[in-house]
């Protein structure tokens, strides 16, 4: 039960990281594209600044989300390991109880 939950969490986090990386790459590409368009005279400075600020907002929000999930993952891993060790201690106590004098 516990291992399947961990597997689901790991898969979910992996999918989130792929999605986040994709959106970060898209935002970065749009900023670069707008800068190239400005150099060619196809876009104004204010439009480029708007693209840049939007790209920065996406970047900051994605990094905040990644940090949030990382903190949650660390906390859940700590709790999982504490539960695992407590169960192992209980198991070995039950195993040793009949053979102790």
C-alpha positions as CSV (number, residue, x, y, z in Angstrom):
1,X,0.0,0.0,0.0
2,X,2.7,2.5,1.0
3,X,5.0,1.6,-1.9
4,X,2.2,2.1,-4.4
5,X,1.4,5.5,-2.9
6,X,5.1,6.5,-3.1
7,X,5.2,5.3,-6.7
8,X,2.1,7.4,-7.5
9,X,3.6,10.5,-5.9
10,X,6.9,10.0,-7.8
11,X,5.1,9.6,-11.1
12,X,2.9,12.7,-10.4
13,X,6.0,14.8,-9.5
14,X,7.7,13.6,-12.6
15,X,4.8,14.7,-14.8
16,X,4.7,18.1,-13.0
17,X,8.4,18.6,-13.6
18,X,8.0,17.7,-17.3
19,X,5.1,20.1,-17.7
20,X,6.9,22.9,-15.8
21,X,10.0,22.5,-17.9
22,X,7.9,22.7,-21.0
23,X,6.2,25.9,-20.0
24,X,9.4,27.4,-18.9
25,X,11.0,26.6,-22.3
26,X,8.0,28.0,-24.1
27,X,8.1,31.3,-22.1
28,X,11.8,31.6,-22.7
29,X,11.4,31.0,-26.4
30,X,8.7,33.7,-26.6
31,X,10.9,36.2,-24.9
32,X,13.8,35.5,-27.2
33,X,11.5,35.6,-30.2
34,X,10.1,39.0,-29.1
35,X,13.7,40.4,-28.7
36,X,14.5,39.2,-32.2
37,X,11.4,40.9,-33.5
38,X,12.3,44.1,-31.8
39,X,15.8,44.0,-33.4
40,X,14.2,43.6,-36.8
41,X,11.9,46.5,-36.0
42,X,8.7,44.4,-36.0
43,X,7.9,45.0,-32.3
44,X,8.0,48.0,-30.0
45,X,10.0,48.2,-26.8
46,X,6.9,48.2,-24.6
47,X,5.7,45.0,-26.2
48,X,9.1,43.4,-25.6
49,X,9.0,44.5,-22.0
50,X,5.5,43.0,-21.6
51,X,6.7,39.7,-23.0
52,X,9.8,39.8,-20.7
53,X,7.7,40.6,-17.6
54,X,5.2,37.9,-18.5
55,X,8.1,35.4,-19.0
56,X,9.6,36.4,-15.7
57,X,6.2,35.9,-14.0
58,X,5.9,32.4,-15.4
59,X,9.4,31.6,-14.4
60,X,9.1,32.8,-10.9
61,X,5.7,31.1,-10.4
62,X,7.0,27.8,-11.7
63,X,10.1,27.9,-9.5
64,X,7.9,28.7,-6.5
65,X,5.7,25.7,-7.3
66,X,8.7,23.5,-7.7
67,X,10.1,24.6,-4.3
68,X,6.7,24.1,-2.7
69,X,6.4,20.5,-4.1
70,X,10.0,19.8,-3.1
71,X,9.3,20.9,0.5
72,X,6.2,18.8,0.6
73,X,8.0,15.8,-0.8
74,X,10.7,16.1,1.8
75,X,8.2,16.3,4.6
76,X,6.2,13.3,3.3
77,X,9.4,11.3,2.8
78,X,10.4,12.1,6.4
79,X,7.0,10.9,7.7
80,X,7.2,7.8,5.6
81,X,10.6,6.8,6.8
82,X,9.6,7.4,10.4
83,X,6.6,5.1,9.9
84,X,8.7,2.5,8.2
85,X,11.2,2.4,11.0
86,X,8.5,2.3,13.6
87,X,6.9,-0.7,11.8
88,X,10.3,-2.4,11.6
89,X,10.9,-1.9,15.3
90,X,7.4,-3.4,16.1
91,X,8.0,-6.3,13.8
92,X,11.3,-7.2,15.4
93,X,9.8,-6.8,18.8
94,X,7.1,-9.3,17.9
95,X,9.6,-11.7,16.4
96,X,11.9,-11.6,19.4
97,X,9.2,-11.8,22.0
98,X,8.6,-15.6,21.7
99,X,12.3,-16.5,21.7
100,X,13.3,-14.2,24.6
101,X,13.4,-15.9,28.0
